[in-house]
Amino acid sequence: MALGADPSVAWSLPPDWPPGSADAHLDALLRLARRSASSGAALADGVAALAAQSRHDATHTATAAAQRAGY
């Protein structure tokens, strides 16, 4: 971005990225970064909330897998 790249391009997946291969958390992070770049909003709070959601999702997934395995 310091070299003049447009934030909407700099904070997007590369054009050759396989469609559908990015997970929801990566998409959310890129949206946060684009929003921050265009509005000047702080990125840290959004990233902290996204990290908390990611941890919650991972815990939920692991718990569900353990229950299916009989633990």
N, C-alpha and C positions, 0 to 999 in steps of 0.2 A: 504494500500500500504506500510505503514511503516513496516508491518509484512511480507512483501515479496510477496504479491500478484502481479501477472502479470497485468500490466495496461490494457491490452486488455480484461482481465477477470473482473478486478475491475470496469471498466467503461463500462460494458455491462449489459443488462437486465438479471435478473436471469433466469436460464433455465426453471423454472416453470411458467414464466410470460406468460399470455395468448397471443398467436400470434395475431398480428394486434391491440393490445390494447394500445400500446404506440403511442402518437401523434408525429407529425413531429418535434415539438420543443424539445421534450425529446430526440428523435433520434439525432437531431442536437447537443444538449448539450453533449450527450455521445460521439459523434464523435469528438467534440472539445476537450473534456477531454482526449480522447485516443491520439489524435494528439499531444496535449500539453505534455502528458506523454512520448511519444516516441521521440518527436523532441526537447523538451525543450522550445517550443514557449510559449509566454505568453498567459494565458487563459483569462485574463480580457477583452482585446479588443474584442475577439470573443464573449464572454458572453454579453458584452454591445451591440454589433450589433444584437445578437440573441434576447435580451430583446427589442430592438427597433423594430425589425421585429414582435415580438410577440404582442407588443402594436398596431402596425399598423394593423396586422391581426384581432385583437380583435375589433378595431374601425371599420374596414371594415365590419366585420360580424354583428356588432351591427347596423351600418347604413343600411345595406341591410335588416336586420330584421325589422327595423323601417319603411323603405320604403314599404316593403311588407304589413305591418300592416296599412299603410295609413298615416303615420306621416311625 
